[in-house]
Amino acid sequence: MPLALAEVLQKSKTIIQIYLGYNRIKNEGTIALADTLKENSTFTDFGLEGNCFGNEGIKEFSKELEINDTITDIYLSSNYFKSEVVEELLKALEVNKTITNIDLSKNKIGIKGAIALARVLEKNKNIKYINLEDNVIGALGIEALTKVSRRKGIEIGLGS
């Protein structure tokens, strides 16, 4: 299903929002959807929540986000990403100029991932909101993110 959908999305010039949460999309489907980012320049919102795709999927998706200049909102909650996987996404966020909102809630980013994210947020001038609820990022991660948030006016959702 994701492969056929990716083919349709590549040709579409009217679809701007894609929400494919909780569809059991694995690496192969995620890679095919990432390819749509090359071909289609109308997407602004891209949601892949709860699909549990792995390293290869996020690596390809991240590679395309590096060069994409239309997506403003990405939703990647509940994919159980660990800090190593998030590092691929962070490379993209470091250079992407259009993403303003990111949902990474309910993943496994950890302290290392949170500190790396804080460094990226220092460099990125466009991100305004990032949701990190239900990630165990520890006191050091919270401290690093809070400093960046205060300095740059970025809203960071850390939960209650």
N, C-alpha and C positions, 0 to 999 in steps of 0.2 A: 504494500500500500504506500509507504513513504516514497518509494522510487517513482511510482506512477504520479503521485501528487507532486513530487519535485519537478517532474517533467512539465506538468501543467503550470506550476508556479513560475518556472523559468520564462514561459511565454506570456504570462499575464502582465498587463500594463495598468490594471485597475485595482488589484488587491494591494492594500497598504498595511493591513494588520493580519498577522498569522498567529494563531494560538493552537498549538498542537499538544497541549499538556495531557499527561496520563494516557498516552497512546502506545506505550511499550515500544517506542522507537529506540532502536539499538544503534550501534556504531555505523552500520551500513546505511541506514536511513538518515542518520544525522549527517553523514558525509554527503549524501545526495542532496539533502536540504541545504547544506553549506554551499554546495555548487550553485544553488539558485541565487545566492547573494552575488555571485559573479555576473550572472545574466540579467538579473532584475534590479532595477534601480528605483522601484516604487515603494518598497517595504519601509515602514517606519517602526513598527512594533513586531517583535519576534518572540514568541513564547514556546519554550520547550520544557515546561515544568514536569517533574515527575516521570521522566522517561528512563533514567538510570543508564544513559549511554556512557561509555568509558573513555579512556584516554584518546584513542584514535578519533572518535567522534568530536570531542571538544577541541582536539588539536586542529582538525580541518575547519571546524566552525570558527575557531579563534583566528586562524590564518585569513579567512575571508572577512572577518570583522576588522582586521587591521586596515584593509583597503576600502571597506564599505563606507560610503559617505551619505547614506540616507537613514540608517537605523538610529533611532533615538532611545528606544526602550527595549531592554532584553530581560526576559524572565526565565531564569534557570533554577528556580527553587526545587527542592526535593529530588535532586539527582544524586545525592550522596557523594558529591565531589570532595576529594581530600585535597590537602594543600598542594600536593604535587600536580594534580590535574588543574587546579586553579591557576598555577603559575603560567600555563599556556594561555589562559584567558587574560591574565594580567599583562602579558606581552602585547596583546591586541589593544587593551585599554590604554596602555602607555602611549600609543600612537594614534588611536582613533580620535577623530575630531567632532563626531556628531552624537555619540551616546551620552545621554544626560541622566538616565534612570536605569538602575540595575537591581534585579531581585536575585540574590544568592542565598535566600533564607533556606533553612532546613537542609543544609549540606554539612560537610565535615571539614570545614576550612582550617580550623585549628589556630593555634597561636602563631606559628610560622606563616601561614597564609594571611592572617590578619595584619601582621607586621609588613609583609610584602605588599599587601593591598594599600596600606597607609603610604608606603613609598610611592606607589603608582598614583595615588590620589594627589600627592604633592605635585606631581608633574602634569597631570591631566587638568586642563583648564575648563572642561565642559561638564564633568559629572556633578550633578546637583543633589542626587539622592541615591543611596545604596541601602538595600535591606539585607541585614545579616542576622535576623532573628533565628533562634534555634541552631546556632553554631557555637561550639565550645571554643571561644577564642581567648579565654583567660584574661587576667588583669593586665598583662603586658600588651596584649592585642587591643583591649579596650582603651588603654592609655594612649597607644600610638594612634588609633583611629580618632579618639577624642581630640587630641592635639591638632590633627589635620582638620577635623570638622570645625573646630573653633577658628582656626587661622583662615580657612578658605570658605567658610559658610556652607559646608556640605552637610546635608541632613543624613544621618546614619541611623537606621532602625536597628536597635539591638535587642528589642523585646522588652518585656515588663520587668 
